[in-house]
Amino acid sequence: TLADVVVVTESDRRSLGRPWLTLAIDVATRMVVGFHLSLDKPSAVAVALVLSQVVLPKDRYLAGRGVDLDWPVSGLPQRLHLDNAKEFRSQALRRGASQYGIEIDYRPPATPHFGGHIERLIGTMMGALRILPGATGRSVAERGDDPEGTAVLSLDELETWLVHQIAGVYHHTLHSSLGKPPITAWREAV
């Protein structure tokens, strides 16, 4: 998903455009289990990077970003629910999933409601981005006067902000479908 915010270079704060955000969610608990933020278009590499974050403990990742939050999810998923985007159709992904005993379910084409959980998470994350300088909004009507001119966050800074938003806010916010925060659902399930 193309993020609704513009990022800038770290050195001279020139606009780099909008980054791509790839998210992974545990459907049962709604915990975000991994994400990848990049200026590169979605690819099999981006999917592999998300899956590596899904599998690995987050402690080192959080410490490397100077983030003191709990994000207790890691491990091999049993199943991946994917849409039909090109990056999810690679032979490497299918081989890797097969090697580790992970089932892949592709949702039928043109049926976004089959991906309701992830689509809702994407909407939640895009909504959170609206408060940031450089936010583009979801439409021309929501776009500010000059998102590129008001942008101040680098890609790395935006990634750290997203970590705080995910592990510090989203995981601890009451989820209407669960009747509890995702972190509570996770702890009860594990």
VENKAVEN-V977087 format. One record per pair of residues at least 12 apart in sequence whose C-alpha atoms are under 10 Angstrom apart, sorted by the first residue. I is the first residue (numbers start at 1). J is the second residue. If there is no record, write none. Layout:
i->{I	I}
j->{J	J}
This chain:
i->{1	1	1	1	1	1	1	1	1	1	1	2	2	2	2	2	2	2	2	2	2	2	3	3	3	3	3	3	3	3	3	3	3	3	3	3	3	3	4	4	4	4	4	4	4	4	4	4	4	4	4	4	4	4	4	4	4	4	5	5	5	5	5	5	5	5	5	5	5	5	5	5	5	5	5	5	5	5	5	6	6	6	6	6	6	6	6	6	6	6	6	6	6	6	6	6	7	7	7	7	7	7	7	7	7	7	7	7	7	7	7	7	8	8	8	8	8	8	8	8	8	8	8	8	9	9	9	9	9	10	10	10	10	10	10	11	13	13	13	13	13	14	14	14	14	14	15	15	15	15	15	15	15	15	15	16	16	16	16	16	17	17	17	17	17	17	18	18	18	18	18	18	18	18	19	19	19	19	19	19	19	19	20	20	20	20	20	20	20	20	21	21	21	21	21	21	21	21	21	21	21	21	21	22	22	22	22	22	22	22	22	22	22	22	22	23	23	23	23	23	23	23	23	23	23	23	23	24	24	24	24	24	24	24	24	24	24	24	24	25	25	25	25	25	25	26	26	26	26	26	26	26	26	26	26	27	27	27	27	27	27	28	28	28	28	28	28	29	29	29	29	29	29	29	29	29	29	29	29	29	29	30	30	30	30	30	30	30	30	30	30	30	30	30	31	31	31	31	31	31	31	31	31	31	31	31	31	31	31	32	32	32	32	32	32	32	32	32	32	32	33	33	33	33	33	33	33	33	33	33	33	33	33	33	33	33	34	34	34	34	34	34	34	34	34	34	34	34	34	35	35	35	35	35	35	35	35	35	35	35	36	36	36	36	36	36	37	37	37	37	37	37	37	38	38	38	39	41	42	42	42	42	43	43	43	43	43	43	44	44	44	44	44	44	44	44	45	45	45	45	46	46	47	47	47	47	48	48	48	48	48	51	51	51	51	52	52	52	53	53	53	54	54	54	54	54	55	55	55	55	55	56	56	56	56	57	57	57	57	57	58	58	58	58	58	59	59	59	61	62	62	62	62	65	65	65	65	65	66	67	67	67	67	67	67	68	68	68	69	69	69	69	70	70	70	70	71	71	71	71	71	71	72	72	72	72	73	73	73	73	76	76	76	76	77	77	77	77	77	78	78	78	78	78	78	79	79	79	79	79	79	80	80	80	80	80	80	81	81	81	81	81	81	81	81	82	82	82	82	82	82	82	82	83	83	83	83	83	83	83	83	83	83	84	84	84	84	84	84	85	85	88	88	89	117	121	123	124	125	125	125	125	126	128	128	128	129	129	129	129	130	130	130	132	132	132	132	132	132	132	133	133	133	133	133	133	133	133	134	134	134	134	134	134	134	134	135	135	135	135	136	136	167	169	170	170	171	171	171	171	172}
j->{19	20	21	22	23	37	41	42	119	122	126	18	19	20	21	22	37	38	39	41	42	126	17	18	19	20	21	22	37	38	122	125	126	129	135	136	137	138	17	18	19	20	21	125	126	127	128	129	130	132	134	135	136	137	138	139	143	147	17	18	19	20	126	129	130	131	132	133	134	135	136	137	138	143	147	148	151	153	158	18	19	132	133	134	135	136	147	148	149	150	151	152	153	154	155	158	19	39	133	134	135	147	148	150	151	152	153	154	155	156	157	158	134	148	149	150	151	152	153	154	155	156	157	158	152	153	154	155	156	152	153	154	155	156	157	154	149	151	152	153	154	148	149	151	152	154	134	147	148	149	150	151	152	153	154	39	148	151	154	155	39	134	147	148	151	155	38	39	40	134	135	136	148	155	36	37	38	39	40	41	155	158	36	37	38	39	40	41	42	46	35	36	37	38	39	40	41	42	46	122	125	126	159	34	35	36	37	38	42	43	46	47	49	50	122	35	36	37	47	50	51	54	118	119	121	122	125	36	47	50	51	53	54	80	81	82	118	121	122	54	80	81	117	118	121	54	73	77	79	80	81	117	118	182	186	80	81	115	116	117	118	117	178	182	185	186	189	171	175	177	178	180	181	182	183	184	185	186	187	188	189	117	118	121	170	171	175	177	178	181	182	183	185	186	71	72	73	121	166	167	170	171	172	181	182	183	184	185	186	54	71	73	118	121	166	167	170	171	182	183	50	51	53	54	55	56	57	58	71	72	73	74	75	77	166	167	49	50	51	52	53	54	55	56	58	73	74	163	166	47	49	50	51	52	53	54	159	162	163	166	48	49	50	51	53	159	49	50	155	156	158	159	162	155	156	159	155	87	85	86	87	88	85	86	87	88	89	90	86	87	88	89	90	91	92	93	87	90	92	93	87	88	87	88	90	93	87	88	92	93	96	75	76	77	93	74	75	76	73	74	75	73	74	75	76	77	73	74	75	76	77	73	74	75	76	71	72	73	74	75	70	71	72	73	74	71	72	73	163	160	163	164	167	156	157	159	160	163	160	160	161	163	164	167	168	164	167	168	163	164	167	168	167	168	171	183	163	166	167	168	171	183	167	183	186	187	183	186	187	190	97	100	101	102	97	100	101	102	103	97	100	101	102	103	104	97	101	102	103	104	105	97	102	103	104	105	106	103	104	105	106	107	114	115	118	104	105	106	107	108	114	115	118	105	106	107	108	109	110	111	112	114	115	105	106	107	108	109	110	106	109	104	106	106	177	170	138	170	162	165	166	170	138	162	165	170	158	161	162	165	142	143	144	147	150	151	152	153	158	161	146	147	148	149	150	151	152	153	146	147	148	149	150	151	152	153	147	148	150	151	148	151	183	181	182	183	183	184	185	186	184}
